[in-house]
Amino acid sequence: MNALDILSNPTLLAPMAGVTDLPFRTLCREMGAGLVFTEMVSAKGLSYENENSSCLLVGENEAPPVGVQLFGHDPRIIAEICSGEHLKRFDVLDLNMGCPMHKIVTNGDGSALMKHPETAEQVIRAAVRAVDGRIPVSVKFRAGWCAGSVNAVEFGQMCERAGASFLTLHARTREMMYSGKADRDLIRRLKRSVSIPVVGNGDIFSAQDALSMLEQTGCDAVMVARGARGKPWLFRQIHELLDGRSVTEPDIEEKRALAIRQLDMLIALKGERSAVLDMRKHFSWYVSGSPGSALLRSRFTAAASADEMRELVRQWV
Ligand SMILES: Cc1cc2nc3c(=O)[nH]c(=O)nc-3n(C[C@H](O)[C@H](O)[C@H](O)COP(=O)(O)O)c2cc1C
């Protein structure tokens, strides 16, 4: 599939470490997400056969299209992983050049690459050469490192020259982390400065946010991150609005069923103990904003078994 076919459904689920595992991606896909992404995976970790890295790639029977996101700054390691067996099942390879986390940027990875566009270019060229046309290579990056060094337009043009098939811009600087507002005008300017598709990312929490992102920036697709946590039906709502229908809220029965399915899928994947630990945060997101959510959240956070969680879900109104 080429980039245009893949983006024909213009609603993407963002890569989110600790969130976009196989069960959550499955629910978002069923709710209408087009391309979904794995959590970011360390190219170096895969190269060292690190199990914490390779287990992020599981999902043999997952419905396409699925993107895998790698992070790393060494073109040789990126090339090794992209030409090997690890990525065979994926439909898109995304390169992470936006992660702001301290431990990532101090290694020269993630958004640190925006300060070193020459290295970033070598990484992209190495990936494009290694995948050899089998799948599109995309790049996800930020506005720039800090307010004084916003370089997203030049960076995006470099990515295009290096062979990227599409770009995703999270229009905040590294310095902003996740605070403040994503700069939609920058997404608009990037879109006008390159000829490959641009995906707009940042602050899509409602169907209306998605529509206004598309209208204000002219971007080709939107990528939803925090807005989908505990709310996979946001994708269905975006499609309702894009199709000119009125936006509907799922009833509590449907919400409960989705949350329980996520729990069950996680148990099947990782076993009950690990699933319960992972679901504590997901359930907290599901119930946030509902009546009595503070108490329910604290109970989910302390729940020790799947049965306890199922009982708490019944109390969610
Ligand atoms: C918990 C969490 C984990 C994230 N992990 C990743 C990641 O693995 N790779 C990545 O490119 N971005 C990651 N991001 C950034 C999101 O993909 C997205 O760019 C950012 O949250 C802005 O979108 P939003 O305003 O819709 O949340 C993460 C964000 C959050 C909140």
The ligand as an SDF file (V2000), in Angstrom:
LIG
                    3D

 31 33  0  0  0  0  0  0  0  0999 V2000
    1.7690    8.7120   27.3340 C   0  0  0  0  0  0  0  0  0  0  0  0
    2.3020    9.1930   26.0150 C   0  0  0  0  0  0  0  0  0  0  0  0
    3.1960    8.4080   25.3100 C   0  0  0  0  0  0  0  0  0  0  0  0
    3.7010    8.8380   24.0810 C   0  0  0  0  0  0  0  0  0  0  0  0
    4.5400    8.0220   23.3770 N   0  0  0  0  0  0  0  0  0  0  0  0
    4.9540    8.3840   22.1410 C   0  0  0  0  0  0  0  0  0  0  0  0
    5.7200    7.4940   21.3280 C   0  0  0  0  0  0  0  0  0  0  0  0
    6.0290    6.3500   21.7030 O   0  0  0  0  0  0  0  0  0  0  0  0
    6.1090    7.9440   20.1000 N   0  0  0  0  0  0  0  0  0  0  0  0
    5.7760    9.1910   19.6370 C   0  0  0  0  0  0  0  0  0  0  0  0
    6.1330    9.5500   18.5190 O   0  0  0  0  0  0  0  0  0  0  0  0
    5.0280   10.0370   20.3780 N   0  0  0  0  0  0  0  0  0  0  0  0
    4.6010    9.6520   21.5860 C   0  0  0  0  0  0  0  0  0  0  0  0
    3.7870   10.4850   22.3080 N   0  0  0  0  0  0  0  0  0  0  0  0
    3.3490   11.7510   21.6970 C   0  0  0  0  0  0  0  0  0  0  0  0
    2.0240   11.5780   20.9580 C   0  0  0  0  0  0  0  0  0  0  0  0
    2.1370   10.6410   19.9070 O   0  0  0  0  0  0  0  0  0  0  0  0
    1.5380   12.9310   20.3940 C   0  0  0  0  0  0  0  0  0  0  0  0
    2.4870   13.3980   19.4730 O   0  0  0  0  0  0  0  0  0  0  0  0
    1.3420   13.9890   21.4740 C   0  0  0  0  0  0  0  0  0  0  0  0
    0.7240   13.4680   22.6280 O   0  0  0  0  0  0  0  0  0  0  0  0
    0.5220   15.1630   20.9370 C   0  0  0  0  0  0  0  0  0  0  0  0
   -0.7800   14.7600   20.5890 O   0  0  0  0  0  0  0  0  0  0  0  0
   -2.0500   15.0650   21.5610 P   0  0  0  0  0  0  0  0  0  0  0  0
   -1.9980   16.5440   21.8790 O   0  0  0  0  0  0  0  0  0  0  0  0
   -3.2140   14.6490   20.7050 O   0  0  0  0  0  0  0  0  0  0  0  0
   -1.8520   14.2280   22.7760 O   0  0  0  0  0  0  0  0  0  0  0  0
    3.3110   10.0920   23.5460 C   0  0  0  0  0  0  0  0  0  0  0  0
    2.4150   10.8740   24.2680 C   0  0  0  0  0  0  0  0  0  0  0  0
    1.9040   10.4490   25.4730 C   0  0  0  0  0  0  0  0  0  0  0  0
    0.9180   11.3290   26.2190 C   0  0  0  0  0  0  0  0  0  0  0  0
  1  2  1  0
  2  3  1  0
  2 30  2  0
  3  4  2  0
  4  5  1  0
  4 28  1  0
  5  6  2  0
  6  7  1  0
  6 13  1  0
  7  8  2  0
  7  9  1  0
  9 10  1  0
 10 11  2  0
 10 12  1  0
 12 13  2  0
 13 14  1  0
 14 15  1  0
 14 28  1  0
 15 16  1  0
 16 17  1  0
 16 18  1  0
 18 19  1  0
 18 20  1  0
 20 21  1  0
 20 22  1  0
 22 23  1  0
 23 24  1  0
 24 25  2  0
 24 26  1  0
 24 27  1  0
 28 29  2  0
 29 30  1  0
 30 31  1  0
M  END
$$$$
